[in-house]
Structure formats: structure tokens, C-alpha cells
Amino acid sequence: MNAPNTSNDGPDLLATIDLGSNSFHMVVAQVVQGEIRTMEKMGEKVQLGAGLDEQNYLTPEARERGLACLGRFAERIRSMNAESVRVVGTNALRVARNANRFIRDAEKTLGCPVEIIAGREEARLIYLGVSHTLSDDLGRRLVIDIGGGSTEFIIGERFEAREMESLHMGCVSFRNRYFRDGKISRKRMDRAIVHARQELLNIQQRFRNLGWDSCVGSSGSVKAIVTVAEQLNLAPEGLTLQSMKDLRRRLLDIGKTDRLVEIGVKEDRLSIFPAGFAILYACFEALQIEALTFADGALREGLLYDTVGRIDHEDVRERTIQALQERYSVDTSHASAVELSASRARQQVAETWGLSSPYFSDLLRWASRVHEVGLAISHTQYHKHGGYVIEHSDLPGFSRDVQNALATLVRTHRRKFNAGLFEHHDDDEIPALMRLAVLLRLGVLLQHARTNEPPPPFTLQAKGNRLDIRFPDQYLEQHPLTLADLESEKNFLKKADVELRIQGDR
């Protein structure tokens, strides 16, 4: 994958692309004295979610629609730095069984990585986008975002989300199930609302117990419903349950999606409007919402603010790693010592092993800090427990691929080095991940005594799959346990086709 060229726009220009189940959106913005100023917005109804067949494979037609749209987006970001562009995929790409193929083509088209984010991470970013477009007042907000394949619910205060959930229901999936032929009958509407109420059973009591002071909707479906209700004078002070009941009668009277233009629905939203309406109606009933207003911010704006946070060293991923350490009572002094040892090892072989990117530096740091989370479960095979915990936890700020990479490093930091544990990663990622795992293992090994002192002076040289490690004269004679550990590690790595040569070996 080729990164975009060096930017002519300057480092203060950012772009985010949201590959949604219904629409693809791009925002280009400029950072001016710490504030984000939107320069350009682009969006197209790709309906990727509608392009999933019965086996959850993206059809060739859906892939072509998506890549054609990204080709147009690519023209705008081609001159920008790779670090200034973030691209995320949501529900359709989470469930598509051939998502990897589409992602590879998308990355080639855009010239930058595509992240697939989990539902709760999507919720966090949505809240971040919404909260930055509203007044910075006190009190809790409930935010609802109805997408093409999922609906996100968040309760937060100011810029921090406190409760997040993503439910598997969206305007495209509900359209396909209940309104595919364009007919809007009472029976179909009732079935769609009941379906949504069933999904909401998972969260309604928890959310109602926490409570909120105001309710806000975001993204296209909610915007369309609020706009129509306002045009019909049904929501003079915000959308209410009574507004929804009145609008429901209008929809049933009209009876067909292609006639919804009569009440102000835009043509590109005709087919999905009743589905989005049914989901929002169920939200009003299940969560006992008194009134809802609309906010312009959404996922793509949240991505912008999250990216600015990373640039300004306010990376939510760092807080996530710290929270993991606290939750699982990690020995942070030992973790820091392992981090220092592993980082020094990477610095010496970064160029020859292709690990110079800041991404690899971050991944190794994070893995060093949480490699012992599994000890909170059991000392026996704690590396396996740790890998499972990392893989299956909700980790704010982490994409699915990065989280899986982190889990693999934790899983392989000790004992047998099984190359088969890397097979579920993309082929072009495996060599770098395996080399990072070797460096993490060395970092752990050099801190085996748990004195938490700086690592001994050592030098590493890499050539292909061969790694030469050298210590000062007589160091290994004076530290026989370190030598024994290195000899054991040499045998472990040999099974992964990595040759470790220790000072004095011939």
C-alpha cells in the first residue's frame, strides 16, 4: 500500500472518511489555533449494506459502487499526508465475510489505511462529534445515531461518553426486511417497531436507570425525520412521542415510499425513511424519551477531533492502556522496564527489519504495558489469558485490526513461539508482527529478574531472519540465568524460523 504524497496543504489540514452502511462521507478540515474549521464535505449514498447477499458477502455491484465513490474522494486527499487522513468502516464492513478484499482495494484507491471499528468505538466517536457541535453545558446527554446497519446509543457528559452501546439494527437492514417493495402498511410498521423494541430490551433498563437531561439525534435518518416533522409543524419545540405518532399516521395514509416526497422526504431517502422512522419510534417508547433535537456532528466529525487529540498527545488509546493496567492490577514498574528494554531493541533493528513507522513503536509500547494482564486470571498460561482479554475487550480508540495485533503480541510474548498464531492477520502484516513479537519477548527476557532496572547494555543486529545479540565482555558469565534464558529463547525462535545468535556462539 502506498501512502499519500507529502502534503502541499500543510500539516494543519485533516480529512476523515466514514464508510457507512448507507452512505460514504468525507470531511476535509483545517486546524486553526487548535480549532477545527470545516473546508469541504462530500457524501454519496453507496448503500454498501444493501449490497450484502444472503451469506453476507458484498456483491460485485456494491464493491464497484463503493470503490467508484472512493476514487472521487481520492482526488481530494491525494496531496495530503497519510497521517492527516483517517478512514473507518462500520457495520457493513464489520459483518461482510469478504470485507478484507474490499478493504485492500479501498486502501489501494485511497493510498491510506482503512480501519474497521467496533460498534462501541463507533459510538464513542459519534458522541465526540456531537458533543463538539453543541454548547458546552452541564448535564447528561443521550445521543442516538441511526445508521444503515446499526444504531448507536450513548450517554455522556460534556466530551466524555459514560455509557455506550451499538445495536444491530439500521435503516438499510430494516428496509430490506420490512419495506423492500416500498409499501408502508400498519402491519409492516408494527412489526418493524416491535423488532426494534426487542433489540432495545438489551439496554433500555440500564440507560433509563442512568438517565439524561437532554436527548440528541445525529446522522441522516434522524435529520430526515426531524426535518419532515418541522415542515409539517409537528415538532415546534423538538421531536416528541406525540410528533412521532402524528407522523406515523401520515406515513400510513400515504402508504408508499415513492410518495413520501409529498411530505418533504428527499428522493435519496425515500426507500429507507420508514425503516429509520420505525427504529426511532421504538426508541421513544422503550427509552421514554420526552423530546429529541438534532445535532450536525456525527462519526466523521468525531474522527476529526479524535485525530487532533492524537496529534496533540491526548490520545484516547493511551488512556485505554492505562485503564487496562488499573483494571487488571498490572505491575506498572515492571511493565515500564519491559517497555524500555523492548523499545531499545526495536530502535537498533528498526531500519533493517522495517519497523521504523511510529505505528510499530506504539504497538510495541502498548504490548509491553499490558503483556501481564492475564496474571489477574491465572499464572498458568497467563499469556493466553492476556491475549484473550485484549482481543475480546472493548478498547476505546483502537480499530479491530490494531486490537487484534495487540492481542497477538500479548499472546506470543512467552513460551512457545507458534507462527500459526499470526495466520489470521493479513499476509503483508505478518512479518512485521512476528518481528515485533521477537522484540517483545527479548524485552521480557531481559527483565526476567524483575529488578526493574534499566536493561543491560546490549547491541542487536538484524539480517533477514537472523538476529545477533551482544553484551559487554564477561556480562553473560556474570549473569548465567540471563544466558540460560537466551539459550531457551534461541530454541523457541528456531521453530519460528528465526535464528538468534548470542555473543560467543559460532
C-alpha positions as CSV (number, residue, x, y, z in Angstrom):
1,M,0.0,0.0,0.0
2,N,1.4,3.4,-1.0
3,A,0.9,6.3,1.4
4,P,-0.3,9.7,0.1
5,N,2.4,12.1,-1.0
6,T,3.8,14.8,1.2
7,S,1.1,17.5,1.6
8,N,1.2,20.8,-0.1
9,D,-1.7,21.9,2.1
10,G,0.4,21.9,5.3
11,P,0.2,19.7,8.4
12,D,-2.9,21.5,9.7
13,L,-5.2,20.1,7.0
14,L,-7.1,16.9,8.0
15,A,-9.5,14.6,6.3
16,T,-11.8,11.8,7.6
17,I,-13.8,9.3,5.6
18,D,-16.7,7.3,7.1
19,L,-17.5,4.2,5.1
20,G,-21.1,3.7,6.4
21,S,-23.6,1.0,5.6
22,N,-25.8,3.5,3.8
23,S,-23.5,6.4,2.8
24,F,-19.9,7.3,2.4
25,H,-18.9,10.7,3.8
26,M,-15.7,12.7,3.7
27,V,-14.8,15.9,5.6
28,V,-11.7,18.0,4.9
29,A,-10.9,20.5,7.7
30,Q,-8.2,22.8,8.8
31,V,-6.9,23.2,12.3
32,V,-6.6,26.8,13.2
33,Q,-5.2,27.6,16.7
34,G,-6.5,24.3,18.0
35,E,-10.0,24.7,16.5
36,I,-11.3,22.7,13.6
37,R,-12.6,24.6,10.6
38,T,-14.5,22.6,8.0
39,M,-13.3,23.3,4.5
40,E,-15.3,20.8,2.4
41,K,-17.8,18.0,2.8
42,M,-18.6,15.2,0.4
43,G,-21.1,12.4,0.7
44,E,-22.7,9.7,-1.5
45,K,-25.4,7.1,-1.0
46,V,-23.4,4.0,-1.7
47,Q,-25.7,1.6,0.3
48,L,-23.0,-0.9,0.9
49,G,-25.2,-2.7,3.5
50,A,-27.8,-3.2,0.8
51,G,-25.1,-5.0,-1.2
52,L,-24.8,-7.8,1.2
53,D,-26.2,-11.1,-0.1
54,E,-27.8,-13.8,2.0
55,Q,-24.4,-15.2,3.0
56,N,-23.2,-11.7,4.0
57,Y,-20.8,-11.3,1.0
58,L,-20.6,-7.9,-0.6
59,T,-21.8,-8.2,-4.2
60,P,-19.6,-7.1,-7.1
61,E,-22.0,-4.3,-7.8
62,A,-21.8,-3.0,-4.2
63,R,-18.0,-3.2,-4.3
64,E,-17.9,-1.2,-7.5
65,R,-20.2,1.5,-6.1
66,G,-18.0,1.8,-3.1
67,L,-14.7,1.9,-5.0
68,A,-16.1,4.4,-7.5
69,C,-17.1,6.8,-4.7
70,L,-13.6,6.4,-3.0
71,G,-12.0,7.1,-6.4
72,R,-13.7,10.5,-6.3
73,F,-12.7,11.1,-2.7
74,A,-9.1,10.1,-3.5
75,E,-8.7,13.1,-5.8
76,R,-9.2,15.5,-2.9
77,I,-6.8,13.8,-0.5
78,R,-4.1,12.7,-2.9
79,S,-1.8,15.6,-1.9
80,M,-2.2,15.1,1.8
81,N,0.0,13.4,4.4
82,A,-1.0,9.8,5.3
83,E,-1.0,10.8,9.0
84,S,-3.6,13.5,8.2
85,V,-6.2,11.1,6.7
86,R,-8.3,8.6,8.7
87,V,-10.7,6.2,7.1
88,V,-13.0,4.0,9.1
89,G,-15.5,1.3,8.1
90,T,-18.6,0.5,10.2
91,N,-21.3,-2.2,10.3
92,A,-21.5,-3.4,6.7
93,L,-17.7,-4.0,6.7
94,R,-17.9,-5.5,10.2
95,V,-20.2,-8.2,9.0
96,A,-19.2,-8.7,5.4
97,R,-17.4,-12.0,5.0
98,N,-15.3,-10.7,2.1
99,A,-14.5,-7.3,3.7
100,N,-10.8,-7.8,3.5
101,R,-10.9,-7.9,-0.3
102,F,-12.8,-4.6,-0.4
103,I,-10.5,-3.0,2.2
104,R,-7.4,-3.9,0.2
105,D,-9.0,-2.3,-2.9
106,A,-10.1,0.7,-0.9
107,E,-6.6,1.2,0.5
108,K,-5.1,1.0,-2.9
109,T,-7.6,3.5,-4.3
110,L,-7.2,6.0,-1.4
111,G,-3.5,5.4,-0.7
112,C,-4.0,5.2,3.1
113,P,-5.1,2.6,5.7
114,V,-8.7,1.7,6.3
115,E,-9.7,0.8,9.9
116,I,-12.7,-1.3,10.8
117,I,-14.0,-0.1,14.1
118,A,-16.2,-1.9,16.6
119,G,-19.7,-0.8,17.4
120,R,-18.9,0.8,20.8
121,E,-15.9,2.6,19.3
122,E,-18.2,4.0,16.6
123,A,-20.5,5.1,19.4
124,R,-17.6,6.9,21.2
125,L,-16.6,8.7,18.1
126,I,-20.2,9.7,17.3
127,Y,-20.5,11.2,20.8
128,L,-17.3,13.1,20.4
129,G,-18.6,14.6,17.1
130,V,-21.9,15.5,18.6
131,S,-20.6,17.0,21.8
132,H,-18.2,19.3,19.9
133,T,-21.1,20.7,17.8
134,L,-23.3,21.5,20.9
135,S,-22.9,24.1,23.6
136,D,-20.5,23.0,26.4
137,D,-23.2,22.9,29.0
138,L,-23.6,20.7,32.1
139,G,-25.8,17.7,32.3
140,R,-26.1,14.3,30.7
141,R,-27.0,13.8,27.1
142,L,-28.5,10.8,25.4
143,V,-27.2,10.6,21.8
144,I,-28.9,8.3,19.2
145,D,-27.4,7.7,15.8
146,I,-29.4,5.5,13.3
147,G,-27.1,4.2,10.6
148,G,-27.6,1.9,7.7
149,G,-26.7,-1.3,9.6
150,S,-26.5,-0.4,13.3
151,T,-27.8,2.2,15.7
152,E,-25.6,3.7,18.4
153,F,-26.7,4.9,21.8
154,I,-24.5,7.0,24.1
155,I,-25.0,8.7,27.4
156,G,-22.3,11.3,28.2
157,E,-21.4,14.5,29.9
158,R,-19.6,17.3,28.1
159,F,-16.9,15.5,25.9
160,E,-16.8,12.1,27.8
161,A,-19.1,9.2,27.0
162,R,-20.2,7.3,30.1
163,E,-22.4,4.5,28.6
164,M,-22.2,3.2,25.0
165,E,-24.0,0.6,23.0
166,S,-24.3,-0.4,19.4
167,L,-27.4,-2.4,18.4
168,H,-27.6,-4.5,15.2
169,M,-30.5,-2.6,13.5
170,G,-30.3,0.1,10.9
171,C,-32.4,1.8,8.2
172,V,-31.0,-0.3,5.3
173,S,-31.3,-3.7,7.1
174,F,-34.9,-2.8,8.3
175,R,-35.8,-1.5,4.8
176,N,-34.7,-4.8,3.3
177,R,-36.7,-6.8,5.8
178,Y,-39.9,-4.8,6.1
179,F,-40.3,-2.3,3.3
180,R,-38.4,-3.7,0.4
181,D,-41.2,-3.3,-2.1
182,G,-42.0,0.2,-1.0
183,K,-45.3,-0.5,0.7
184,I,-46.0,1.1,4.1
185,S,-48.8,-0.8,5.9
186,R,-49.8,-0.8,9.5
187,K,-48.8,-4.4,9.9
188,R,-45.3,-3.9,8.5
189,M,-44.7,-0.8,10.5
190,D,-45.9,-2.5,13.7
191,R,-43.6,-5.5,13.0
192,A,-40.6,-3.2,12.4
193,I,-41.3,-1.3,15.6
194,V,-41.7,-4.5,17.7
195,H,-38.4,-5.8,16.2
196,A,-36.6,-2.6,17.3
197,R,-38.2,-2.8,20.7
198,Q,-36.9,-6.3,21.1
199,E,-33.3,-5.1,20.3
200,L,-33.7,-2.3,22.8
201,L,-34.6,-4.7,25.6
202,N,-30.8,-5.2,25.9
203,I,-30.2,-1.6,27.0
204,Q,-33.4,0.1,28.0
205,Q,-33.3,-0.5,31.8
206,R,-29.6,0.3,32.1
207,F,-30.0,3.5,30.1
208,R,-33.2,4.6,31.9
209,N,-31.6,4.0,35.3
210,L,-28.6,6.2,34.4
211,G,-30.9,8.9,32.9
212,W,-30.2,12.1,30.9
213,D,-31.1,15.7,30.8
214,S,-31.4,16.1,27.1
215,C,-31.7,13.8,24.0
216,V,-30.0,14.5,20.7
217,G,-30.1,12.6,17.4
218,S,-27.4,12.6,14.7
219,S,-26.8,11.5,11.1
220,G,-29.1,11.3,8.1
221,S,-32.1,9.2,9.3
222,V,-32.8,11.3,12.4
223,K,-32.1,14.5,10.4
224,A,-34.7,13.5,7.7
225,I,-37.3,12.7,10.3
226,V,-36.8,15.9,12.3
227,T,-36.9,17.9,9.0
228,V,-40.1,16.4,7.8
229,A,-41.8,16.8,11.3
230,E,-40.8,20.5,11.3
231,Q,-42.1,21.1,7.8
232,L,-45.4,19.6,8.8
233,N,-45.4,21.7,12.0
234,L,-45.4,18.6,14.2
235,A,-42.3,19.4,16.2
236,P,-42.3,23.2,17.1
237,E,-40.0,22.6,20.1
238,G,-38.3,19.4,19.2
239,L,-39.5,15.9,18.3
240,T,-41.8,14.2,20.8
241,L,-43.6,10.9,21.0
242,Q,-46.8,12.7,20.0
243,S,-44.9,14.1,17.0
244,M,-43.9,10.6,16.1
245,K,-47.5,9.3,16.5
246,D,-48.8,12.1,14.2
247,L,-46.1,11.4,11.6
248,R,-46.8,7.7,11.8
249,R,-50.4,8.4,10.8
250,R,-49.2,10.4,7.8
251,L,-46.9,7.6,6.7
252,L,-49.7,5.0,6.9
253,D,-52.1,7.3,5.0
254,I,-49.5,7.8,2.2
255,G,-48.8,4.0,2.0
256,K,-45.9,4.0,-0.4
257,T,-42.3,5.2,-0.1
258,D,-42.2,6.8,-3.6
259,R,-45.0,9.2,-2.5
260,L,-43.1,10.4,0.6
261,V,-41.9,13.3,-1.4
262,E,-45.3,14.8,-0.7
263,I,-44.3,15.4,2.9
264,G,-40.8,16.6,2.1
265,V,-38.7,13.5,2.1
266,K,-35.7,13.8,-0.2
267,E,-35.5,11.3,-3.1
268,D,-32.3,9.6,-1.9
269,R,-34.0,8.8,1.4
270,L,-37.4,7.6,0.2
271,S,-36.8,3.9,0.5
272,I,-35.1,4.0,3.9
273,F,-37.3,6.6,5.6
274,P,-40.0,4.3,7.1
275,A,-37.3,2.0,8.4
276,G,-35.4,4.7,10.2
277,F,-38.7,6.1,11.5
278,A,-39.7,2.7,12.9
279,I,-36.4,2.5,14.8
280,L,-36.7,6.0,16.2
281,Y,-40.3,5.4,17.2
282,A,-39.2,2.3,19.2
283,C,-36.5,4.4,20.9
284,F,-39.1,7.0,22.0
285,E,-41.3,4.2,23.5
286,A,-38.6,2.0,25.0
287,L,-36.4,4.7,26.5
288,Q,-39.3,7.0,27.4
289,I,-37.8,10.0,25.5
290,E,-39.6,13.2,26.2
291,A,-38.1,15.3,23.4
292,L,-35.3,15.0,20.8
293,T,-33.4,17.6,18.9
294,F,-30.9,17.2,16.0
295,A,-27.1,17.9,16.0
296,D,-25.0,18.2,12.9
297,G,-22.0,16.4,14.4
298,A,-21.5,12.7,13.8
299,L,-18.9,10.0,13.3
300,R,-16.8,11.9,10.7
301,E,-16.6,15.0,13.0
302,G,-15.7,12.7,15.9
303,L,-12.9,11.3,13.9
304,L,-11.6,14.8,13.2
305,Y,-11.5,15.6,16.9
306,D,-10.0,12.2,17.8
307,T,-7.2,12.8,15.2
308,V,-6.5,16.2,16.6
309,G,-6.2,14.6,20.1
310,R,-3.7,12.2,18.8
311,I,-1.6,14.9,17.2
312,D,-1.8,16.9,20.5
313,H,-0.8,13.9,22.5
314,E,-4.2,13.5,24.0
315,D,-4.6,10.0,22.5
316,V,-7.5,8.1,24.0
317,R,-5.6,4.9,23.3
318,E,-3.1,5.8,26.0
319,R,-5.9,6.2,28.5
320,T,-7.3,2.9,27.4
321,I,-4.0,1.1,28.0
322,Q,-3.7,2.8,31.4
323,A,-7.3,1.7,32.3
324,L,-6.4,-1.9,31.4
325,Q,-3.4,-1.7,33.7
326,E,-5.5,-0.5,36.5
327,R,-8.3,-2.9,35.9
328,Y,-6.0,-6.0,35.9
329,S,-3.6,-4.7,38.6
330,V,-0.6,-4.8,36.3
331,D,2.8,-4.2,37.9
332,T,3.4,-0.9,36.1
333,S,7.1,-0.6,37.2
334,H,7.9,-3.9,35.6
335,A,5.8,-3.1,32.5
336,S,7.8,0.2,32.1
337,A,11.1,-1.7,32.4
338,V,10.0,-4.2,29.7
339,E,8.8,-1.3,27.6
340,L,12.2,0.4,27.8
341,S,14.1,-2.9,27.0
342,A,11.9,-3.8,24.1
343,S,12.0,-0.2,22.7
344,R,15.8,-0.1,22.8
345,A,15.8,-3.4,20.9
346,R,13.5,-2.0,18.2
347,Q,15.5,1.2,17.8
348,Q,18.6,-0.9,16.9
349,V,16.9,-3.0,14.2
350,A,14.1,-0.7,13.1
351,E,15.6,0.1,9.7
352,T,16.8,-3.3,8.8
353,W,13.6,-5.0,10.0
354,G,11.2,-2.4,8.5
355,L,9.9,-1.3,11.9
356,S,10.6,2.4,11.7
357,S,7.0,3.5,11.5
358,P,5.5,5.2,14.6
359,Y,2.8,2.6,14.4
360,F,5.2,-0.2,15.3
361,S,6.7,1.9,18.1
362,D,3.3,2.4,19.6
363,L,2.2,-1.2,19.2
364,L,5.3,-2.5,21.0
365,R,4.9,0.1,23.8
366,W,1.3,-0.8,24.4
367,A,2.0,-4.6,24.3
368,S,4.8,-4.1,26.8
369,R,2.5,-2.3,29.2
370,V,-0.3,-4.9,29.1
371,H,1.6,-8.1,28.5
372,E,0.8,-9.3,32.0
373,V,-2.9,-8.6,32.2
374,G,-3.6,-12.3,32.1
375,L,-2.0,-12.7,35.6
376,A,-5.2,-11.4,37.1
377,I,-6.9,-14.5,35.9
378,S,-4.2,-17.2,36.5
379,H,-0.5,-17.5,36.5
380,T,-0.8,-20.7,34.5
381,Q,-0.6,-19.8,30.8
382,Y,-1.3,-16.2,31.6
383,H,-0.1,-15.1,28.1
384,K,-3.1,-17.0,26.7
385,H,-5.5,-15.4,29.1
386,G,-4.0,-12.0,28.4
387,G,-4.3,-12.4,24.6
388,Y,-8.0,-13.4,25.1
389,V,-8.7,-10.4,27.3
390,I,-7.1,-7.9,24.8
391,E,-8.9,-9.5,21.9
392,H,-12.4,-9.5,23.4
393,S,-12.4,-6.3,25.4
394,D,-13.9,-3.0,24.3
395,L,-10.8,-0.8,23.8
396,P,-11.8,2.8,23.0
397,G,-9.6,4.3,20.3
398,F,-8.5,1.0,18.8
399,S,-9.6,-0.3,15.5
400,R,-10.3,-4.0,15.1
401,D,-7.1,-4.7,13.3
402,V,-4.9,-2.9,15.8
403,Q,-6.6,-4.6,18.7
404,N,-6.1,-8.0,17.1
405,A,-2.4,-7.2,16.5
406,L,-2.0,-6.1,20.2
407,A,-3.7,-9.4,21.3
408,T,-1.4,-11.5,19.2
409,L,1.7,-9.8,20.7
410,V,0.5,-10.4,24.2
411,R,-0.4,-14.0,23.3
412,T,3.0,-14.8,21.9
413,H,5.3,-12.9,24.4
414,R,6.5,-16.1,26.2
415,R,6.8,-19.8,25.9
416,K,6.4,-21.5,22.5
417,F,6.6,-19.2,19.5
418,N,3.8,-20.5,17.3
419,A,3.9,-18.9,13.9
420,G,0.4,-20.2,13.3
421,L,-1.0,-17.7,15.8
422,F,-0.2,-14.9,13.2
423,E,-2.1,-16.6,10.3
424,H,-5.4,-14.6,10.8
425,H,-3.6,-11.4,10.1
426,D,-3.1,-10.1,6.5
427,D,-0.1,-11.6,4.7
428,D,1.7,-8.3,4.4
429,E,1.4,-7.6,8.2
430,I,2.7,-11.0,9.4
431,P,6.4,-10.5,9.0
432,A,6.4,-7.2,10.9
433,L,4.2,-8.5,13.7
434,M,6.4,-11.6,14.1
435,R,9.5,-9.4,14.4
436,L,7.7,-7.2,17.0
437,A,6.8,-10.3,18.9
438,V,10.5,-11.3,19.0
439,L,11.5,-7.9,20.3
440,L,8.8,-8.0,23.0
441,R,10.0,-11.5,24.0
442,L,13.5,-10.1,24.4
443,G,12.3,-7.1,26.4
444,V,10.5,-9.5,28.8
445,L,13.5,-11.8,28.9
446,L,16.0,-9.0,29.8
447,Q,13.7,-8.1,32.7
448,H,13.2,-11.6,33.9
449,A,14.8,-10.8,37.3
450,R,12.1,-8.1,37.9
451,T,14.6,-5.7,39.4
452,N,13.0,-3.0,37.2
453,E,16.4,-1.6,36.4
454,P,17.4,-0.3,33.0
455,P,18.3,-3.1,30.6
456,P,22.0,-4.1,30.4
457,P,24.0,-2.5,27.5
458,F,23.4,-4.8,24.6
459,T,23.5,-4.4,20.8
460,L,21.3,-6.0,18.2
461,Q,22.0,-6.6,14.5
462,A,19.4,-8.0,12.2
463,K,19.8,-9.5,8.8
464,G,16.8,-11.2,7.3
465,N,15.5,-13.7,9.9
466,R,18.8,-13.7,11.8
467,L,19.3,-11.6,15.0
468,D,22.7,-11.2,16.7
469,I,22.6,-10.0,20.3
470,R,25.8,-9.0,22.0
471,F,26.6,-7.9,25.6
472,P,29.7,-6.4,27.2
473,D,32.6,-8.8,27.9
474,Q,32.0,-11.2,30.7
475,Y,28.5,-10.0,31.2
476,L,26.9,-13.3,30.4
477,E,29.5,-15.1,32.6
478,Q,28.4,-12.9,35.5
479,H,24.7,-13.4,34.6
480,P,24.3,-17.2,33.9
481,L,20.5,-17.0,34.3
482,T,20.2,-14.5,31.5
483,L,22.4,-16.7,29.4
484,A,20.2,-19.7,30.2
485,D,17.1,-17.7,29.2
486,L,18.7,-16.7,25.9
487,E,19.6,-20.3,25.1
488,S,16.0,-21.3,25.7
489,E,14.7,-18.4,23.6
490,K,17.1,-19.4,20.9
491,N,15.4,-22.8,20.7
492,F,11.9,-21.3,20.8
493,L,12.6,-18.9,18.0
494,K,14.3,-21.6,15.8
495,K,10.8,-23.2,15.4
496,A,9.5,-19.9,14.0
497,D,12.4,-19.8,11.5
498,V,14.2,-17.0,13.4
499,E,17.9,-17.5,14.2
500,L,19.1,-15.9,17.4
501,R,22.8,-15.7,17.8
502,I,24.2,-15.0,21.2
503,Q,27.7,-13.4,21.9
504,G,30.3,-16.2,21.8
505,D,28.2,-18.5,19.6
506,R,29.9,-19.8,16.5
